[in-house]
Amino acid sequence: MTEATQSPPRNPATPTRGARLVLRGFRILLRERRLWGLAAAPVLLAVLLVGAAGGLTLGYAEEIHAWGTAWHPELAVEAWYQWLWLGPALAGLWLLGWLTFVLALALAVVAAFFLANALAAPVLDELSRRVESAARGRVDEGEETGLRALLAEGGRAIRGELQRTGFFLGIWLVVSVAGVIIPGGALVTPFLLTAITVLFLPLDYAAYTLDRRRVPFRERRRWILGRLPLMTGFGAAAFAVVLVPVVNFLAIPALVAAGTLLVVDHPPESSTPATSVGDARNRA
């Protein structure tokens, strides 16, 4: 009886909610002009690194296509009537090979954004702090203050970003090697890497806020898996954003803002603030 009369949660952990957080990140960045200076550095880095990643991937397009089609069976057409069934099969395999290239290009662009994140980590940490302050009116972080604390936070942000990027690239490497070794693995590998990337994006862009709250990695993993629909919606929207020309160069600071709001609205249990966020978060 009691369960039937309970009101739904204010912030349901749905895929739609996760995707909307990405839009809120863009809105707060565009609205708060005082954040534009901090947003400029990662945007410039993204322009340089994404251009380099895209250029390299396009330069090796044939090699990537050959890798994606290496597992294809040899289909020889010996008579004209065999085109009736072999023609569609050959066309499908050809398209599948280029789909592998498109996914490789998308993953290369995302990897370039991760590298830009690492290089701009101290700036993005400060951006995240200001977004949390705008959304909640205060920031949950350690008690240390002063120049030494500021330098320590900058170093922590860089180390954390490098560790996350190394962890992510390590998974990429293992899955890619397995795709080459296992027969037929090249068919599954691009899609598996895409799924891993989608789940990693909320973990990466929320990391600055989680670092300030000293949330351990084990708790972060439970946080991601325990809100899988929400995180999938956030990650899928973020993945789509970084593939949109021009918009993707604004993506890094906007997604950091969105990741900050993700933690503010749906904090891990170990970092839940003592006081309610209330309506302050709706202003973001």
Secondary structure, DSSP 8 states (H G I E B T S, - for coil): -HHHH----SS---HHHHHHHHHHHHHHHHH-GGGHHHHHHHHHHHHHHHHHHHHHHHHTHHHHHHHHTTT-------SGGGHHHHHHHHHHHHHHHHHHHHHHHHHHHHHHHHHHHHHTHHHHHHHHHHHHHHHHSS----S--SHHHHHHHHHHHHHHHHHHHHHHHHHHHHHHHHHHHSTTHHHHHHHHHHHHHHHHHHHHHTHHHHHHTT--HHHHHHHHHHTHHHHHHHHHHHHHHTTSTTGGGGHHHHHHHHHHHHHHHS--GGG--SS--GGGGGG-
